Amino acid sequence: MAGLIVAATPALSQAQTFPVKPVRIITAEAGSANDLVSRIVGQGLTAAWGKQVIVDNRGGVGIEIAARAPADGYTLLFYGGAVWTSPFIRDNLPWDPVRDFVAITSAVSSPNVLLVHPSVAANTTAELIALAKAKPGVLNFAAGTLGASPHLSGELFKAMAGVNILRIPYKGTGPALAGLMAGQAHMMIAGAGSVSGHVKSGRLRGLAVTSLKPSALMPGLPTLASELPGFESASMMGFFTPAQLPPAMVTRLHRDIVTVLNAREYTDRLFAAGVEVIGSTPREFADKIKFEMEKWGKLIRESRLRDQT
């Protein structure tokens, strides 16, 4: 018992004095939703800690870089579904979402929106499904990165609606949205934060949100689940650290990050950026990741969506 107390003392002391130097948040490419949220939360943490929080944009390789970083609390990973769906999409990944990371908090979430080009003769989800069934193989949906939320959401829609629609691949969500607005594609499921302006302007028609309940981010839109019971597809993003971080440090990081998330100043800024605050516990986040891995892993296997490159 005395040995355990002695062993725990340095970790507890580290948590009490943390941080003594700048902290790095590794996230996706500049301009992405991950990047924007990282910068907002990073500003709050900088103010709280009195130490600079640096956002390090690394794109997809950032997950591997974070997995290899020291487990000392000074490297955080802020990312979304790619962390827990990539193992089902690609072979021989150099990291594992469960083995190599500790979940800190599912920080924010944004529902996706079922969108159609204004030329599509559908004003509701039911009308879109009926149109797709009447013209099998004719309608298509735009999607960016293989395995990203717009892609998997489109595949889930196909499976649950029982329709035959074709995927048009683009090099990212931005190009996919541009293709949809240009009429190159008929429909798309994309994050509320990136499409609300296009829906308000009339360049795209929003049919439904993919959260189980209506969202204040897209007022007036029904849920897709009201037509396809159980349909849920949100862009959840959260904080991780490399595995083996002492529990006292996990507790400290969770407390400070959630404090920033729940501060009115930052909650309002995040909502304006198109996301809603969650601020879950580490256990809740880990359980949610397990659920998401089971759900999307099953869809990927059954739909044969693995990357063949």
N, C-alpha and C positions, 0 to 999 in steps of 0.2 A: 504493500500500500504506500509506504514512504517513497519507494522508487517511482510509482505512478505520479505521485504529487510532484516530485522533483522534475519528472519528465514533462509534466503539463505546464510548469511554471514559465519557461521561456516563451511558449506559445501564447499564454495569457498575457504576459508582459508585452509581447509584440503587438497583440490586438489592442492593448490599452494605449500604446504610443504611436500606432499606425495613423497616418503615413509620415515617414521622415524624408521622403523624396518624391519626385513626380510619379504619377500613376498613369499607365497606358491602357487605353481602351482600343482593342483591335476590332475592326468591323469591316463591313463591305465597302464597295467603291464609293468615292465622293459623289454626293448628289442623291444617293439612295435614301430610302426611308430609314434604314439602319444608321446611316451616317448622320441624318438630321436629328434623330432621337438621341444618338450618342453625344452629340454636341450640346443639346439642351441639358441632358442629365449631367454631362461632364462639367458644364458651367456651374450647376448647383453643387456638385461635389467639390469643385475647386474652391467655391466660397465657403463650404462647410469645413473643409480640411485645411485650408490655408496653404495647400500645395497644388501645383499645376496638374491638371488632368489632361493628357494629350490624346487626341483621337488619331489613330493610326489606320488609314484606309489601305487594306490589303486585298480586297476582293475575295475570291474563293480560297486562295492560299492562306488567308488569315486564320482559318480554323486550324490548319496544321501548325502554323507558327505558334498559335496560342497553346496548343496541346503540348508543345515542346518547351514552353517557357517555365521558369522556376515557379514552384507553388508557394509563392511568398505574399500574394495579394497585390503585387505591383503590376500584374498583367491581367486584365479582364478581357473577356470576349463578349461582344454584344452582337447577337446574330439571331436568325429566325429558323425556319423549317429546314434549311439545308443541313443544319447540324444533325438532325434526327432522321431525315429522309435519304440523304446521300448514300448511306450504306446499302440501301435497297436498289439504288439506281446504278451505282458504279462499283466495279470490282477493285480489290487491292488498295483500299484507302489506307493511308498511313496513320489514321487515328480512328478511335471508336467513341461514339457519343456518351456511352455509359462508363467505359473503362478510363477514359482520358480526361473527363471533365467533372466538375462539381457544379450542380445547378444552384444559382444564388436566388434569382427571382424571375418569374415571367413578368417583365416590366410593363409591357403595353401590348395591345392587340388592336387590329383594325379589321372590320369585316370586309369581305370582298363584295363586289357588286356584279350582278349579271347584267351585261350590256349588249345592246345590238346597235348596228348601224341604222340610222333613220329610214333607210330604204327597205329594211326588213319589215314585212307585214305582220308584226306581232307587237302588241302593247302590254301583254301579260306573259307570265311564265307558261301558263296553260296554252296560250296561243302559239308560243314558240315551240313547245313540245309537239303540239298538233301539226305544226308546219313541218317540223323535222321528220315526223313519222310519215307525213304525206309525201315527202321528198327524200327518201333515204339516200345518204351519200352525196346529197347536193349541198346542204349547208356545211359551213366550216367554222372553226373557232381559232382565233389568234392566240398564240402563247409564246413566251420568251424562253428562258433557260429551261432545259429539260429537268423535270423534277421540282421546279419552283412552284409557288402557290398557284399562279394562273394556269400552268399546265396541269397540275394534279386536280385542281378544281374543275377544269374542263373535262377531264377524264372521269371524275366522280359524277358530274352531271350526265355524261353519256351513259354511265353504268346505271345510275339510279332512275333516269328517265327512260332508259331502254331505247335510245335513239342512235342512229348511225350518222355521226357528223365527223368531219375530217379536221385534223390539226394542221394549221399553217405555222411552221416554226419561224421565229424571229430571233435576232441576237439581243434579247433583253426585253423587259416590259415596255420601256419607252418606244422602241421601234414597233412593237406589237400594237400598242395603242395608236401610233401614227398610221399603221397599216389599216386598222379598224376604221379610223376616222376617214381615211382615203377611200374606203369602200373595197379594200382588197380582201377583207374578211367580213363575215356576217355577224359574228358574236365574239364575246370574250368575257372572262371573269377576272376582275382585277381589283386591287385594293382601293378602298373608298378614298383614301387620302390623295391618290394620284388621278382620280377620275371625276371627283365632285364638280370641278370647274367645267369640265367638258359636258357633263350632264346638265348643269345649269344653263350653259350656253346653247344647248340643243344640238351640239355636234354629235352627241351620243345619247341613246335612250336607255335609261336605267329601268330595269324591270323588277329587281328584287335584291335584297341584301342576303348574304349567306350566313349571318349569325342566327342563332336559334330564336332571338328576340329582336324586334325592330331596333334600329340604331339611331341615336341622335346625330351621328355623323352624316346620315342620309335620310333626313326626316321625310316621311310620307311614303317611303317605299316599303312594301310588304316583305316578309321573309320568304326565301326560296323554300324553306321547310314547310310553309303553309300549303305548298303544292306537292313537294317531295318530302314527306315526313322524315325527320332525322337528318336532313341535309345540313351540314355545318362545315364551313371552310373559312377560317380566319387567318390573317397574317399575324401570328404571335411572335414576339421578339423578346429575348431575355438576356440576362447576364450569367456568364459562366466564369469559372476560374480553372486553371489546370488542376488535375486530381492531386490528392494528398495534402490539400490545404488544411491546416489545423481547424477543428470545429470552432474554436474561439474567433478565428479570423473570418470564417464563413458567417458567424453571427454578427460580427462587427460590420462586414461589408453589406450584408442584407439590411441591417438596421439603417445604415447611412443612406443607401440607395433608395430604400422605400420612403424614408423621411423626405428626400428630395422629390420623389414621384408624387407624394401626397401633399406637398406644399402647393397652395393655390396658384402661385405664380407659375410654377412649372406644369401643373396639371392643365392650366388654361393654354399655355404655349403648346403643349403636346396635343391637346384637342384641336387647336388651330392647325396643327401639322397633319391632322387626319388620323390620330390614334387615341385610344382610350386607355387610361391607366388601370393596371391590374394590381401589381405589387404583391404577388403571392409569396408564400413561405418557400424555403428551399424544398421541403418535402412535397408541397403541392405542385411545384414546378416539375420535380422529378417524376411524380405520378402522372402529370399531364403529358410529359414526354413519352413515358411508357405507353400511355393510351394512344398517342399520335403515331408512334412507331407501329403499333399493332394495326391500327386503322389503315394508314397509308401503305404499310408493307403488304397488307393483304391486297389492296387495290393494285399496287405495282406488279405483284406477282400474277394476279389474275388477268391483268390487262397487258402483261408482257412489255413493260415500259423500260426495262433495263437499257442502259447505254451500251450500244454494241460497238462503240469506237475503241 
